[in-house]
Amino acid sequence: MFRSIFVAIHDSSAAQRALHMSVRIARVSGARLHGLFVEDPSRLFYVPLTSTVSTSVIGEPPFYVPLPPKDLFEEEERIEVEERQILQVFRGACDDEGLQGQFRAIQGRVDETIVRCSRSVDLIVMGFNGSNFGLGNVVEPVLRQSARPVLLVPSTGRVEGPIIFAYDGSHAAQRAMVAGAHLLGFEAFSDVHVVIAGDPGEDRDAAERDAREYLSVYCDNLTIHAIERQSPTQAIRGCIDSSQGGLLVMGAFGNSRFKELLFGSTTRDILETAECLVLMAS
């Protein structure tokens, strides 16, 4: 059971949905909720046009210069107003459910600050926009660097329905399955499905046996989908679509970075089109 939950909040629809989902989970599990607003210093700088051209033409890294004084003052004011509004929303969400909540606003690089501040909690909750997922996005660095499971809440899509465990026997998938088991019985989720992609053989049989033995302790209604002749991405998406899944649980970035560069990543493929909650662990 989760005892402490960390939610990253900013001014976006996905982040607001993440806050409401984290409040629901905290209420059911009796967890303490920690909210964080990161004051991103990059908002106070800009990349000159000459640097943009150099970056696109010859690959030089961009260089940043401070905003003009008037623009700098206005942006600082916007950040302060945004922080006050988010604090008010966070406190209101906690009060509505009778939760104890702690809120902090910290200046720093967003992904590094989230990872650093979440070391003492059980679960990270973040909003994300699948179409913006990529190497430069905050989500991927957090998934790679954090030792905690991360629950990603899309800006649109389902947040209720069956739980889908995508399991391949990897260490990341095992850690994700343990985290996902803490959400079994949560009122937003109903049946439990496990999707295992791959040709018949010892590895697939072992993965199916491990998943069944572990999850059967937490639930009575468990369905295993052993899928052949499909990529992991196709198998997972098909199971989500057919079951109208509300939560996908899977390991993140199971391959090496070299293999990801050559063949792509199931993690990235799934998140680019996710229409439900996604719980990941690395």
N, C-alpha and C positions, 0 to 999 in steps of 0.2 A: 504494500500500500504506500502511495506517495504521502510523505509527511511535510514536504516543502516544495513549492512550485514557483518557478520564476517565469515572469512574462515580460517580454520586451514590447514597449508601447510607443507608438508614434502616431502621427496624424494621417492615418490611412484606413480604409474600410477593412482591409485584412487584419490590421493590428487591433481594431476595435472588436472584430469577431474573435480574435485570439484572446483578448481580455475576457470576453463573456464566456468563452469555452473554459479558460483557466479557472474562472470563478465557479463554474458548474462542477468541475472536477474537484476543486478544493473543498467545496461544500460537501460533496459525497464522501470524500476520503478524510475529511477533517484536517486537511493540510493548511499550513500557513502560506499565504500568498505574498510574493515579493514582486513589486512592479519596478521597472527601470525605464527611464527616458534618457537616451544618450544625446548629449549636445554635441553634434558632429562639427568639429572645427573646420572641416572642408567647406561648410556653408559660408564661411567668412572669406573665402578665397575664390579666384577664378583663373582659368587658363587663357592667356592672351591668344589672339588669332595666330600670331607668328608661331607660337608653340604648337598649336593645333595642326598647322600646315606641316611643320617639321616632323611631328609625330606620324602623320599619315603618309608623308612622302619618304622620309629616310629612317623612320622608326625610332627617333630619339624620344626618350621619356619626356612627358609634359612637365613644365614647370609652372608653379602657382604663384600668384601675387595677391596681396590683400585687396579687398574691394575698396573702391574710393570711400573717403570718410563718410559721406552722406549715406551711401548704400550700406556701408559697414554698420553704422548706427541703426538703420532701419532693420537690417537682418538680425542684429542682436535683440532688438525689441520684439521681432517676430518670434524668435526662439523663446524669450521669456514668457510671452503670451501663450505660446503653444505649451510650454511646461506647466503653467498654471491651469490651463484648460484640461490637460491630461491628468494632472493630479486630482482635479475635481471629479473627473469621470471615474478614475480609479477608486477614489474614496466612496463615491456613490455606489459603484458596483459592489464593493465590499460590504457597505452598510446594508444594502438591499438583501444580502444573504447572511448577514450577521457574522461576517468573517473578520479575522484579524489580518490586516494587511500592512505591509511596509513598502514605502515608495522612496525611490532615490532618483536623483537627476545627476548624471556624471558626464563630464566633458571627456571626449576621447574618440578614437577610431571605433566605429560601431561594432564590428565583429570582434575585435580584441576586447572591448569593454564587456560585451555580452558573455564571452567565454570566461573572462576573469571573474565577473560578478556572480556567475552561476555555479562556481565550484562547490559551494556548500549546500546545494539543493538537489532534489531527486529528479526533477523534470524541468526542461526548458520549453516554453510555449512561444511560438513566433507566428506572425502573419506573413504570408508570402504571395507573390504574384507569379504564377508559373511562366507566363510569357517573358518575364524579365529574369528568369533563373539562368545563371551562367557563372563563369569564372570571376567576373567582377562583382557579383551579387553578394550581399551579406550572408545569405543562407548557406552557400557552399563552404565558405571558410569556417562558419560555426559548426557545420556538420563534421568537417574534417578535424577540427581542433578540439572540440569539446569531448569530455569523457562522460557526459550525461546524455540520456536520450532526449531527442528533440521532437516535439509535436508541432507540425506545421499546419496552419489553418489558412485555407485559400480565401481569396476575397469573395468568391462566389462558389456555390456547389453544396453538396450534402454534408451535414454534420451529424447525421443519424442514420442507422441502418446496420447491417451485419458488419462484423469485424473480419477483415481478410488478412491472414498471416501469409506473407510470401517467404517461404523458407527453403534455404539451400544447404543448411548444415554449417555454414561459415560462422566464424566467431561473431561477426557483426550481426548476423541473423539470429544467433542465439541470444545476444544481449538485447536485441529488439524484442524477441519473443518474451523474455522475462519482463521487460517494461510493459509490453502490451497485455500481459496476463493481469497486471494491476488494474486494467480498465475493464476486464470482464465482469459483467454484472452491473456496470454503469448503465443507467436507464436509457441513455441515448442509443445504445447498441444492443442488437438482438442476437441472431445466430452467429456462429463462428465457423469460418471457412479457412482451410489451409491450401494454398496453391503451391505445387512443386513441379517445376518445369525440368524436363530432361528425358533422355532415353532410359528404358528399363535397365536396371542393373543394381549392383551392390550399393552405390552411393545414393541413388534415389530411394531405394528400400530403407536404407539407414536413416535418411532424412525424414521419411514418412513415419518410421517407427519412433524416432526421437520426438517429433512434433506431437504425435498422438499420445505418447506416454506422458509428456510434460503437460499438455493443455487439458487432458482429460481430468486432471486433478482440479482444474478451475471451472470446467463447464461440462454439461451432460450432452449437449447437442453440438457435435463436431462433425464437419464434412470435409473429407480430404479430396482434393482435385489433383491427380497426377496427370500431367499434360505432356504429350510427346509432339515432336515435329513443330514446335513453336519456340521462338525466342522467349527468354524470361519476360521481356517487356510485353510481348503479345499475350502470353499466358496470364500475366497479372491484370492487364487491361481487360481482357475477356472476362475474367472472374469478377472484377469490379462491376463491369457493365451488366453481366447476367444476374448478379445478386443485388444490384443497386447498393453496393457497399458504402458504408458511412465512414469507415476508418480502415486504412491500409497500414500494416505493420511490416517493416522490412529493414534489413541491414543496409547501410549506406556505403557506397564506394568499395565494394568487395574486391575489385580488381586493382592491379597496380596502376600508377599514373601512366606508365608506358602503354599498357593495354587499353586504358581508357582513351588515350590519344589516337590509337590505331582503330579501335573498334567501337568507340563510344561507351557510354555508361548507362546501365539500367536505371541508376538513380536519377541521372539527368533526364533521361527519356520519360520517366514516370512523372517527375515533377513539372516538366514543361506542359503536361496536359492533365494534371491532377484535378479531379472534380470532387474530391472528398478530403477528409482529414488524412494526414500522413504522419505516422510515428516512425522515426528512424533512429538507429544507433550505429556508431562506427566501431 
